[in-house]
Amino acid sequence: FAYYKSTGFSSVDSIIHKPHFTIINRGSDEETADYIGELLEESYSLIGEEFDYYPNYNIPVYVYDSIEEFWKYNRALTGQAVMGLYNMGIIHIVAPHVFSMTPEEYESSGAVLHEYTHLVVDDLTGGNMEIWFTEGMALYQEYNIYGVEWGQHMEEVNYSLEDLREDFMALDSEKAYRKSFLIVKEIYNNLGKDKVLDLLKELKH
């Protein structure tokens, strides 16, 4: 219900159709929205290769020209300067200029790839995964594909796996994200990609 309610486009929405995404403008200019669409199509290929999964349905994506516009439609995150959000099958992206980033800086930050990874992990697990795990998976793909390592210079994080599982959202977000990334990275290093894909399939069942 939430998914279909969110995809009810208004007459003032500017819409751009890409092969695998429908880009809905919420205040952003068409050039920026088209650029986000191209990054998403690139992520579709890159993550598709990593997970051997290519969604066969069109994915709705909202692009916001300001953080205030993003908060207006995502009130639970009001006050948080986030670059994007994945929720209920929909991707939300805040335009690069809001964070004073060039297109090149924005792409290499991995923000778009991060949110698309959430969608793929959600699909492959049937939604049966914990928050720390999906965040760790998305951060690992930023590292794997763009070489971006979350919290690389952060001091050692003392959170345990139990801490992450019990109440991820109540923890210091930067430290929780860092620990999630490190755990997923260790899983990949110790077991390899194929075993991770097997894990996703097992979670779905």
Helices and strands as residue ranges (DSSP letters): H 2-6, E 14-17, E 21-26, H 30-51, E 59-64, H 67-73, G 75-77, E 84-87, E 90-94, G 96-99, H 103-109, H 111-125, H 131-141, I 142-146, H 161-167, G 168-170, H 173-191, H 193-204
